[in-house]
Amino acid sequence: MGIETLRSLRELSIISEKKTLNLQYLKEFSHLEQLHVGGKVKNLDAVGDLKDLNYLALHSISKLPLHFVNRLKKLKHLRILLGGREHIQEIEENEIDDLEISRVRGFHDLSNIANFRALTRLVMEDQIQLREVSFDREMKALEELAIWNCKGLSRLTGMEQLPSLRKLRILKTAIDFDSFIHQKLPSSLSTVEFVTTKRKVDQEIQESLVKLGYQKWSSS
């Protein structure tokens, strides 16, 4: 495959576990729309020059700043997987549609979530140091929220700021169901799953949700 053919690629996945990968060369791949990059890298900032990028997955990249994301005006899907960082505060107001943060060591601060004003789907998984998620400003587009195995999470507030929320999934957190379900929830909400992994408790919760008119989450 010639270098010109490479430069016309629209999708690329590169992960380096041993040798440090210099991402400076990515600037030449100006047609990239989807990028999955991970492992030992330098010059991550060069990703910000990929103006047509709409999907970005960062895999096992620790602590490198994410300011470059603010230059990706067409970015719709952002996944941050593994590695370690405390927050994503560098990311300013954007048009990202789908955000997933999974198994990121040390992550505990999602206080800038309102910057993701176009978000329709948010997934948080295996974030054991995350204590609170608060929607303090209206997020008109958010339709689906899934929080999995965030065992330290005890507060999920501001649900009334999500007027389009349809599907909610909360699995294995420290959130108290009775306190949570009695807060003001969006009238658009139709599907709710709340699981503690305690069989009897979960059965009672499911019965309560059915009585309240909520459907069970389906993967279909």
N, C-alpha and C positions, 0 to 999 in steps of 0.2 A: 504494500500500500504506500503510495507516494505521499510526500509531505503536503502537497496541495489537497489531496483527498482527505488527509487527516484534518486539515484546517477547515474543511467543510462539514465536519462532524456536527451533529445536532445533539447527540447523547454521548456522555463519557463517564466512566467509573474508574477511579484510580485510588488505590489504597496501598500505602507503603508501610510495612511494619518494622523494617530494619534500616534501610537507607533513607536519609532525609530527602524528601522530594521537593524540588524547587518549583513552585507554582508560577513563577514569573513568566514561564513560557506559555501559560494558558492565555495570555493576552492575544496570542496569534490565532486562537480558536474562536474567532468572533461570532461564529454562527451557533455556538452551543446554546441549547435551550434547556437541557437537563444535565446536571452534574452531581455525581456522588464522589466525594473526596474524603480521604481519611488517613489516619496514622501519623507518621512523622513527616511534617511539612514545614516549609518556610515560605515567606512571601505570600501568605494567604490573602493578603490585601488585593492581590492581582485579580482575584475572582470578581472584584467589584467592577472590572472593566468589561465583563461579559454582559453587555447591555440587553441581549435577547434572552437571558436566563429566566426561566419561569419556575424551575424546580431545582432546589439545592438541598442536598443531604450532607451534613458534616458528621463524620463518624470517627470517634476516638480522637478528637482534636481538643486538647486541653488548654484553657486559659488564654488562647490567642484572641485578641480583641475582634469584635464583630462590626466595627464601624463601616466596613466595606459594604455590608448589606444595604445600607442607606442609599447606595448608588445603583442598586438593582431595581429600577423602577417597574420592570415587568414581572418581578418575582411574585409568584402566587403560592408556592408550596415550600415551606421550610421545615426541615427535620434536623434536630440536634440529638445525636445518639452517642451514648457512652462518653468517654473522656471525663473531664472535670472542669466546672466553672460554677460560680456562685449565682450568676444572674445573666440577663441579656439586656441590661440597661442601656447599652450603646445603641440599640436599635430604636430609631425615632419613628414618628408617624409614617405608616406605610400602607400598601395595598395588598398585603399578604392575605390569602384566603384560607390557608390550611397550615396550622402550626402543631408540630409534635415535638415534645421534649421527653426523652426516654433514657433512663439509667445514667443520667449525668451526675457524676460524683460531686457532692457538696452543693448542689443547686438548692437554693432556699428562698429566692426572691423573685416573684412574678408581679411586682408592684407596677410595672409599666405596661401591663397587658392592654390598657386602653389605647396605647399607641397602635395596636393592631385593629384599626377601626373597621376594616373590611372583612375581618375574620368570620368565616362561617363554621369552621370546625377547629376545636382545640382538644388535644389529647396530651395528658400528663401521665407518665407511667414510671413506676419504681423510683420516685423522688422522695426518699425517706426523711430528708431534712426540711422539706417544704412544710411549713406549719399553717399557712393561711393563703387563701386565694380570695381576693376581694375585688368585685367589679364596682369601682367607685364612680365610673362614668358610663353613660349609655353606650352599648355596643349593639347597634340595630341589626347587624347582619348575622350574628352568631346563632346557629341553628342546632349545633351538636357539641356537647361537652362530655368528655370521658376522662375520669380520674381513676387510675388503677394502682393499687399497691403503693400508695403514698401514706405509709403507716403513721407518720407524724402529723398529718394534716387533720386539724381539729376544727378549723373555721372555713366555711365557704359562704360568703356573704355578698349582698348586693345583687341577688338573683333578679330582683325587679328591674334591673338595668338591662335585662336581656329580653326585649319584647318579641323576638323571633325564635327563641329557643324552643325546639320541638323534642329533642332527645337528650336525656341526661343519664349518665351511668357513673355510679360511685361504688367502687369495689375496694375493700380492705383499707379503710382509712380510720382515723380516730374521731370522725364526725359523729355526733350524737343524732340518731335518726329523728327522735321526737322533737328536739330543738330545731333541726333543719327543716322538717316538713311543715312546721307551724310558722315559718317565716313567709313573707309574701313571695309567691312564685309566679312566673309569667303565665298568663292565660293561654298562651300558645303551646305550653308544654303538654305533650300527649303521651310520651313514652319515658318511663322512669325505671331504672334498676338500681337497687341499693343492697349491697351484699357485705356482710361482716364475716362470713365463713362459719358463724355459729348457727348450726342447723335450725334449732328451735326459734332463735331470734329472727333468722332470715325468713322463716315461714310466717311468723307474725308480721314482719315488715311487708312481705309480699301480699298478705291478706289486707293490710291497711292500704296499700297502694291500689289494689283492685277496688276497694270500697270508695277510694277517692276518684276513681275513674281513669286511672293511668294504665296504659298498656305496658306489657313487658318488652324489654329491648330485644330486638331480633337482629341477627347478623345479616339477614337478607336485605 
